[in-house]
Amino acid sequence: MRLSPTRAPTLAEDLRNQIREQMKAGKSDKEIVAYLTQRYGKFILYNPTDRSKLRTCWVRTFCSITRGGLFVLFRYLKQRRELITDQPLSGDERRRAETLLNTDQGKTVMILFWLICAGLVAIALAFVLPTLLLRAPVSDDRDKERAKRPKSIAIKSLS
């Protein structure tokens, strides 16, 4: 079975056609932008103003991963605590434990543990920080005025 190729116009073609029709009708840039935004939504502006949803999504993801990691850690610690008996070590067992802790294998395990922790923190920061710092607050009055102005459509590139 084979699907026939579609002849439906793409969104870009449709937008170009709509802009040409609006220009022929003598509409201004603001009217064309308002019409297209009403018809297709804010995503056609290519400059979404509300990034709070994106930040919320990343923060929730980070919190969920952290909560899951803490749950697994506490579950592991609880299970480990249940396996420990309250009997004091004999002299022979104490010496054996001290040699195990002082060997390179014991140090390697601790270094590996802390490297994994640092890696997880770095990954979490790599995902969360860019979204939080993505848009700096507007500091200058000229920038505030520029941000309020509607974006014009590049009409020259359509012909």
Summary of the structure (lengths in Angstrom):
residues: 159
radius of gyration: 30.3
end to end distance: 40.1
largest distance: 96.5
contacts: 290
relative contact order: 0.10
helix: 72%
strand: 0%
